[in-house]
């Protein structure tokens, strides 16, 4: 069987993990493209082909995409649109990891009348969280509320923020500074980030959650006029929100995002010892009775394909690779704009990559036992 040719733009931690997952399946011929030579040397350890490419160079980008069936952007969100434009011109399926609403809208326009699939917002949130929420929502005759909560947290918090960097700093700042889509009392609206604080407990641990941008993906549009209230909130340990709001609002770092990034990256250490928490609650009516269904899961860092991966690497890469697999297998639309919630939950969770969300033991803490 002929391997599917894939080019991944971006040799960061997530890009390399996606390459390793796809390459390890034996069904994909993977190339990682980046302009950073150090990043490419790290990518070479994943035993995939590497290619130095300046993604801002139109001709270089076109050459890198030519001959590939699938293009995946693991780049910062502000570089995605040119990659998507070139993928369309080359007749390749396009995927990305963006949480940025404006970028997704631009890619949606590109997808109009396209002959191939455009699947932005892959990964965890947006991504898997929308697939779970949509699956739960379909179980009700009439919907009342959909609450989506996701957190990528350190297992061993040890600073005042109770947080470590686990993924893109640009994406994190976007979440804390951009407007948050929601449905309130049946009307689509935009909420202010870092507001709507709430607390809940899971497995004996107390968490806080608050509004952040981008996690809903396209679900607000999908469920408009079907649900009374729909929102997405990021989960953190208690106290984090107040400190971040001081930085973002009182010190106005949302207006000086390069400085915000410098502050975070120079003061908040990264970690691979993390845990991803997914918590979705849906309420609605069946047979005239108000009912509730919930989905809760924790995914821990662990060894995958012989390599130690953080939980955010595992979940983000698994989400993207599962969507690629489903498109290649023709279990999803083959052309135009494809939402995350277009994927059937059962198809996703049964997928060889999606299974990382299924509690199979991959990514569990040392000492956890299978059930």
N, C-alpha and C positions, 0 to 999 in steps of 0.2 A: 504494500500500500504506500502510495507516494506521500511523503511528509508535507505538511502545510508549512509554507515559508512565512516566517514572522520576523518583523523588525521592531525592536523596542527602542524608543528614544528616551534616554535618561538612564545612566548607570549608577543611580543612587541605590540605597538599600532596598527599596521596593522594586525598582526596575530589575535589579540583580535577582531578587527572590522570584519574581515572575518568570524570568528567564530560566532559573534553575527548575522551577516547577514544570514549565512547559517542556524544557529539554529532557528532564527526567522521565517524562511520559513516553518518549520514543516516537511520538507522532508529529513532532514539530521540529523544523530546522530553524534555529533561533540566531539572530544577530542583534547585538546591542550597539547602538550608535550614541556617541557623546563626543563633546569637544574636550573634555577633561581627561588627560592622559592617565592621571593617577586613578581616576574612577574606572577607566577602561582596564587598567592592570588588575584592579580588584575584580572586575567583571570576568576577566579571563579565567579566574579561578573556578568559575561556574562551568568551565569547559564548553563555552559557547563562543561563536565567532564574534569578534569585536571590530568596530569600524569607527575611525575618527571622523566625526561629522559636525560641522558648525550648523546647528539647526536654524540659525537666522539667515543662512545662505540658501536662497531658493534653489539654485542649481544643485548644490550638494545634497540638499534634502530630497530633491527629486531623484537623484541618482541612488540614494540610499533606499528609497521606497520601491524603486523599479524592480519588478519581478517578485515582489512579496504579495502574498494573499491577505495578510493581516498586518495592520499597523497599530501598535500600542504606544500611547504617549504616557510616560511616567515622569514627565517634566513638570515644572511649576505651571500653574494654570494659565499664566499670561503668554505662554509659548504654544498652547494647544491649537489655537485656530489655524495658524499657518500649516501645522502638521496635518490637520484635518482637511484643509484645502488641497494639499498635495496628495493625500490619500485618495480623495475623490477623483482627482485628475488621473491617478494611476489605476483606478478601478479596484482598490483594496478596501476590505472591511476596516473600520476605524473604532478604536476603544481608547478611553482615557479614565483617569482617576479623579477628575476635578470635582470640587465642592462649590466652585464659583458659579453663581447663578447667571451672570452676564455671559460668561464663556459658554455655558451650556446653551443659552438662547442663540448665540451666534452659530454654534455647531448645528443646532436644530435647523436653522435657515439653510445651512450648507447641505443638510440631508434631504431637503425637498427635491423630489424627482431623482434622487441618487439611485444608481444601479446596485449599490452595495449598502451594507448595514453600517449605521453610525450609532455607537453604543457608548455614550459618555457616562460619567458618574459611577463607574464600576468600583468595587471594593467593599468597604464596611458601611460607612454612612457619609454620603449616600452609597447605595449598593444593596448589600444583603438586608439591611434594616427595612428597606422598602418592600423587598420580596416577602419578608416575614409579616409585616404589617398588612400587606394586601391579602395574603393568604388567610390571616385571622379575620380580616374584614369580610371576606367572601362567605364566612360561615354564618352571617347574621342576615335576617330578613330585612331589618332596618337598623342602621347604625346610629349610635349616639356619640361616642368619643373614641379617638385613636391617639394613644400616648406612646411616643417612641423615645427611648432613652438609651444612649450609648456613651461609654467612656473607655478611653485607653489610659490606664493608670499604672503607676509603679507599684510593684508588689511590696516594696519596702520604702515608703516615703520618709524622707529624713530632712526636709527643709521647710521653711515657713509656707511656701506655696503648696506643700504636700503634693509635689508634681515633679516629673522628669520629662524631658523631651523624648518623644518616641516616634515622631513622624515629621512631616514638613512644617517648618516654622512659619513659612508664608501661609500655608493652609490654616494653621492654628490662629494666626493673627486675623485672617479673613473671618474665621468663625466668631472671634471675639468682637469684631468691629463692624461687620456688614449686617444689613437688615435680615430679619428671619421670617420666612414665609410661614403662614399658619392659616387655619380656618377657625374663626371664632363666631359662635352663634350663627353658623351657616354661611358666613361671608368670608371670602379670601381676603387676607389682610397681611400687613407686614408688622412684626413686633420688633421692639428694640432689643439688641443683644445684651446679655448679662443681666436681664431682668427675669421675672417669673420664677424666683428661687423657690425650691421645694426640697424637702428631705424625705428619704425613705431608707428602709433597712432591707438587706438581702444577705442571707447566710450569716446573720448576726453582726454585719458590718453596716455602719451608718454612712450614707452618701448624701451629697447635695446634687441638685440638677438645676440648670438654668438655660434660658434661650440662647442658642447659637445659630449661626447662619449655615445654610447649605445642606443640612442632614436630611431634609425631606425629599431631596431630589425633585421628581416630577409628581410626587404623590398628591400634593395639594390640588393639582389640576385633575388627576385621575379620580379623586374622591369628591371633587366639588359637586355640590348639590346632592351628595349622598350621605354626608356626615355632618353633625352639628359642630363638633370641635375636633381639631387635628393639630398636634404640635410635636415638635422635636426639641429635645433638650440634651445638652452634654452633661455627663456625670463626672463629678470630681469628689474628692474627700472634702469634708466641711472646712470652710474658711478660705478655700481657694478663690471663690468668686469675688469676695470682697477685696482681696489684694489685687486681683487682675483688674477689677473695675477701677481701683485707684490708679493703676498704671494707664489704663485705656482712657479713662474719663478725666480724672482729676489732673493727671500729668499730660493729658491730651496726646498720648502716644499713638492713638489711632490716626491722628493727623500727621504723624511722622513715622510711618511704618518701617522705613529702613532702620531708624534708631530703635524702634520697638523690637525689631528682629535682632539687632546687635545686643541689646540689653538681655533678651532671653537667652541667646546662644552663648553669651559670655558669663551668665550667672546661673543658668539652670542646666545641670549636666544631663546628658542622654543616658539611657539605660536599655538593656535588652531583657531585664528582669521585670517584665510587665504583665498585665492581665487586661484583656478586653472584656467588658461587660456589655451584654445586649439584653435589654428589658423592654418588652412591648406589651401594653395592655389595651384591649379593645372591649368596649361595652356596647350593647345594642339589644334589640328585641328579637326573640324567636317565640312563635306561638303566643304572642302577647305578653311574654314575661321578660323583664329586664335581666340580662345575663352578662357575664364577663368571662373573657378568655385571655390568658397571658402566656407569654413566651419569655423565658429567662435562661441565659446561658453565660458561662464564663469560659474564656479560652485563654490558656496560659502559654507563655513562651516555652519552647521545647525544640527537640531535634527533629528536623525534617530532611529527608534525603542525605542523612549523615552530617548535616550542618545545623548549628544552633541558630534558631530564628526567634526574634521577638514575637510577641502575640500580635502586634499591629502589622508586622511583616506577613505573618501567616494569614491573618484574616483578610488583609487588603489584597495580597497576591491570590489567595484562594478565590475571592470574589471576582477578580478580573479574569483569572484563568478559567473559571467555571463558565462565565459568560462567553468567552472565546470558544470554549468547547461546544457550548450549546448552539452557537451560531454556525460553527463548522459542521456540526452534526445535523443542521437544519431543524433544530428544535425551537428556534427563534426566527423572526422575520429576516429575510435575506437582503432587504433593501429598505432605505429610508431611516427615519429616526426610531430607535428602539429604546423604550424605557426599561428601567431595572425591573419594575413590577410586571413587565411582560413575561418574565421567566416564571414558570410554575415552581412553587416551593419544593414539591416532591422531586421534580427533575433536578433542581439545583442541589438539594441535599443528598441526592443519590449519586451525583456526579463525583468523579474521582478527585476533583479539587474541592468542590463544595462540601465534601465529607468532613473537611477540617472543622466545620461548624456543627457536626452531628454528634459530638461527644464520643468520638471513636477511640479516644486515648491519645491522639496526636495533639501535642501542645499542652498536655496536662502537667500539673506540677509533679515533680519527683515525689514518689510515694503514693500518688493517686492510683486507685485500682479500677479496672474496667467493671462496668455493671452490665 
